[in-house]
Amino acid sequence: MRFFPLALSAAALAVAIVPVAPAQAAALPVIQITKIYYNSPGSPDNGANVSLNGEWAQLKNTTRKAINLRGWTLRDKTKAADHVYMFGAFTLGAGKTVTVRTGKGKDTATTRHWGRAGGTFAYIWNQTSDAGFVRDPLGKLVDSCSYNSSRVAWVDCR
């Protein structure tokens, strides 16, 4: 019994000097909105395709595996059905980024096009405040990014 207080003191000291790990940072979403360029160069204008394609959102696969994005959606906070971009057959490689442009163009492994046209009403991202949302095929929110500024043309969402 004589050694019990000493053993208890040693145990207390050992606990006291064990480094405490900081709270674990929130895990990155598997698909992350990294940037929204909401004020295309030269806008407001007449909604020409070059200006529409100057408006875009970038999504990054933060995992070490390719992800099939068929059925995934990107949208702004507007409830309009035509403000939803749905990925068709498209796989985003591990660690890769895809840019979704508002206008029309040829889709590639790094760029997709919303296909919008029709003048100034074709823009997706509001120039002063809006939010982007990425959902998986089941409709589960995977990531979002919002902004509230007309002083800059884009927001870094990382």
C-alpha positions in Angstrom: 0.0 0.0 0.0 2.9 2.3 0.6 3.5 2.5 -3.2 -0.1 3.2 -4.2 0.1 7.1 -3.8 3.4 7.0 -5.8 1.8 4.9 -8.5 -1.2 7.2 -8.6 1.0 10.2 -8.8 3.0 8.7 -11.7 -0.2 7.8 -13.5 -1.5 11.4 -13.1 1.7 12.8 -14.3 1.7 10.5 -17.4 -1.8 11.7 -18.3 -0.8 15.3 -17.8 2.1 15.1 -20.2 0.3 13.2 -23.0 -0.2 15.6 -25.8 -3.8 16.5 -26.5 -4.7 16.3 -30.1 -6.6 19.3 -31.4 -10.2 18.8 -32.5 -10.1 17.1 -35.9 -10.7 19.4 -38.8 -13.8 18.9 -40.7 -13.2 16.4 -43.6 -13.3 17.9 -47.1 -16.3 17.0 -49.1 -15.6 14.4 -51.8 -16.6 17.0 -54.4 -15.8 20.5 -53.3 -16.7 23.8 -54.9 -13.4 25.6 -55.1 -14.2 28.8 -56.9 -17.2 30.6 -58.4 -16.4 33.3 -61.0 -19.7 35.2 -60.8 -19.0 38.5 -62.6 -17.7 37.7 -66.0 -15.4 40.1 -67.8 -17.4 42.9 -69.5 -20.7 42.2 -67.8 -23.3 43.4 -67.7 -23.6 43.1 -71.4 -25.9 41.5 -73.9 -25.2 37.9 -72.7 -23.0 36.9 -75.6 -21.6 33.3 -75.3 -18.1 34.5 -74.6 -19.4 36.5 -71.6 -21.6 33.6 -70.4 -18.6 31.3 -70.5 -16.6 33.9 -68.5 -19.0 32.9 -65.7 -18.2 29.5 -64.1 -17.8 27.3 -61.1 -15.0 24.9 -60.4 -15.5 21.6 -58.6 -12.6 19.4 -57.3 -12.5 15.7 -56.5 -10.8 15.7 -53.1 -10.4 12.0 -53.0 -7.7 9.5 -54.3 -10.3 7.8 -56.5 -12.1 8.8 -59.7 -15.8 9.7 -59.1 -18.5 9.1 -61.6 -20.6 12.4 -61.5 -23.5 11.1 -63.6 -26.6 12.5 -61.9 -24.7 14.9 -59.6 -26.0 18.5 -59.8 -24.7 22.0 -59.4 -27.1 24.9 -58.9 -27.4 28.4 -57.5 -29.9 29.3 -54.8 -32.6 30.2 -57.4 -35.5 27.7 -57.4 -35.7 27.8 -61.2 -35.3 24.4 -62.8 -33.1 25.9 -65.5 -30.6 26.9 -62.9 -29.6 23.3 -62.3 -26.7 21.7 -64.1 -26.9 17.9 -64.1 -23.8 15.9 -65.0 -24.3 13.3 -67.7 -21.7 10.6 -68.3 -18.6 12.1 -66.7 -15.9 10.8 -64.4 -13.8 13.3 -62.5 -10.3 11.9 -61.8 -8.7 11.7 -58.4 -7.6 15.1 -57.3 -8.8 16.7 -60.6 -10.9 19.8 -61.1 -13.7 20.5 -63.6 -14.9 23.9 -64.6 -18.6 24.3 -65.4 -19.1 27.2 -67.7 -22.5 28.9 -68.1 -22.6 29.2 -71.9 -22.3 26.8 -74.8 -19.1 25.0 -76.0 -17.4 21.7 -76.4 -17.3 19.6 -73.3 -13.9 18.1 -72.3 -12.3 16.3 -69.4 -11.7 19.6 -67.7 -14.6 21.8 -68.8 -18.3 21.2 -69.0 -20.9 23.7 -70.4 -24.3 24.5 -69.0 -25.4 25.3 -72.5 -27.3 28.5 -71.7 -28.1 31.3 -74.2 -30.6 34.0 -74.6 -29.0 37.3 -73.5 -28.7 38.7 -70.0 -31.3 36.3 -68.5 -29.0 33.4 -69.3 -26.5 34.1 -66.5 -26.6 31.8 -63.5 -24.6 33.5 -60.9 -25.8 36.8 -59.5 -23.2 39.6 -59.5 -23.6 40.6 -55.9 -24.7 37.6 -53.8 -25.6 34.0 -54.4 -24.7 30.5 -53.4 -23.6 27.3 -55.2 -24.7 23.9 -54.1 -23.4 20.4 -55.2 -25.6 17.4 -54.6 -25.0 13.7 -55.2 -27.5 11.7 -57.4 -29.6 11.0 -54.3 -30.0 14.7 -53.7 -27.8 14.8 -50.6 -25.9 18.1 -50.2 -22.2 17.5 -50.6 -20.9 21.1 -50.6 -21.9 24.7 -50.8 -20.3 28.1 -51.3 -21.9 31.5 -50.9 -20.8 35.0 -51.5 -22.0 38.5 -50.8 -19.9 41.1 -52.6 -19.9 43.2 -55.7 -16.3 44.4 -55.1 -14.7 41.3 -56.6 -15.6 39.1 -59.5 -15.1 35.7 -57.9 -15.1 33.8 -54.6 -12.5 31.3 -53.4 -14.6 28.6 -51.7 -11.8 26.5 -50.2 
